[in-house]
Amino acid sequence: MIETFASFVGLPVQFILISLAVTLFAGFVKGAVGFAMPLIMISAFSSFLPPEHALAGLILPTLITNLSQAFRQGIAAAKDTALEFHRFIIGTVVFILISAQIFEHIPRLAYLLLLGIPVTAFAALQLAGLPLALRLEHRNRAEWALGIVGGLYGGVSGIWGPPLLVYLLSTGVEKQKMIRAQGVIFLIGSIALLSAHLGTGLMADGRLVFSALLVIPAQIGMAIGFRLQDRLPQNRFRKITQALLVVSGLNLVRQALFG
């Protein structure tokens, strides 16, 4: 039976088992700090899965876990957050839909380097104690710009978190609001990403079932991670977030240069 399922999904059984373990860990990290699940999944999946399965695999787990994260403090709080960050959301959604259409035509090395290098530099400087806060009068433009950048990367890689983290960290948002903002924006982006790739054919048949399977370990990992998140003080939370951004950015650069 397992072999029949693996055949339908289009992957060896061992690849499915490894994918389940990776997703469990990625869900735990997301529960603890609010992001990094698609980064962890695409980084790990790219080392043993075909590109189409790697991207498809993260789409449904990302959507469902973002649903849990966005509404953890209730519908009213999620609605207020969506209104506050509407510029980022609009930029992200519009450009996810655009860039998803050219997924197969963008050089992988280009988008990994163009995302990995600036994200690593920003997070490393913040981690070193250099203040990089956006001035109030520049925030609206920065929100539009980073939303568009996030959308461009999101459509082709399933990753639009780093530009959002750059914006949230540089505006000094407190922990709970930061995690909720990530959940709301990631959720809306996830819906756009799923819609776009239902249209491109990426989320079809075996790949759709594979992605649905990974929802289970993602939710389990996230539930465990929530327990750690609730105990993290603000300063430690920011340091962990910055450190994860550095690691994520370096990993994107590594993938670009060494495959």
Secondary structure, DSSP 8 states (H G I E B T S, - for coil): -HHHHHHHHTS-HHHHHHHHHHHHHHHHHHHHHS--HHHHHHHHHTTTS-HHHHHHHHHHHHHHHHHHHHTTT-HHHHHHHHHHTHHHHHHHHHHHHHHGGGGGGS-HHHHHHHHHHHHHHHHHHHHTT------GGGHHHHHHHHHHHHHHHHHHHS--HHHHHHHHHHTT--HHHHHHHHHHHHHHHHHHHHHHHHHHTSS-HHHHHHHHHTHHHHHHHHHHHHHHHTT--HHHHHHHHHHHHHHHHHHHHHHHHH-
